[in-house]
Amino acid sequence: MKKHMMLVLLAPLALASCNLFNTPKPVTGVSGTVVEGTQTINSTTGDVTLTTKAWSGGAGKVMVDVADGNTNKLLTETALSAQGAFVLGTLPVPPLKKLSSVTTTGCTDSVVVSDKDVQGNAASFRVDAANDKAIELMSVSGKTTNLAILTYVDRNVTQKGKVECKDTAGKVTSTADVDVRLVKGWNWTYVSLTPSTSTVAASATMRNGTPAGAQWVFMTAATTASLKAHSLF
């Protein structure tokens, strides 16, 4: 009986200890299939619809760029098949720049970065084929657009906190909730964006991983403003 009771008491501790091993692993490669997308908003409900179709831009390349000062620099590239498939087996270490918290003029920023000396860079993707333009790993759900971001950091770091932006009259125009844990190397995070309405401010959340149902989208038409999620870094 005593042994049984001991096992019962230890079980919750064992389950709790699983969180100690729930550490993100660095991303070592990227693959997927590019599709062509059209994004529209229902003017009545505000719901976002992403309509996709098979890639028709032919064979070419997928190019990965990173920031290098005030310009972008090609980091690596890989073949793009006629059907839109690509595989990046490895991701090189990029030129580094300061990784900072989310800051915008007119905003109150409480985002805490665990290591102020961290250096990082974010990747952007584009295709070089019959159709040449940026591609985003993204999904939509209701009124929310989710955009994935591939970020490199030179050490483990966390970013956690909130950002609130106001207009000149003091009205809140947007809010952001940031809670991410990055490990040394490349990491996937994603931003979920919900636009403002006449009564509700725009909002965003930033979390680890990639959004559910995400596709590599080459946007052929869109009625919503595209967020440069990489500017968060």
Secondary structure, DSSP 8 states (H G I E B T S, - for coil): -HHHHHHHHHHHHHHHHGGGG-----B--EEEEEEEEEEEE-TTT--EEEEEEE--S-SEEEEEEEEETTEEEEEEEEEE-TTSEEEE--------EE------TTEEE--EES-TT-EEEEEEEEEESSSEEEEEEEEEETTEEEEEEEEEESS-EEEEEEEEEE-TTS-EEEEEEEEEEE-SEEEEEEEEEE---SSS-EEEEEEES--TT-EEEEEEEESS----GGGG-
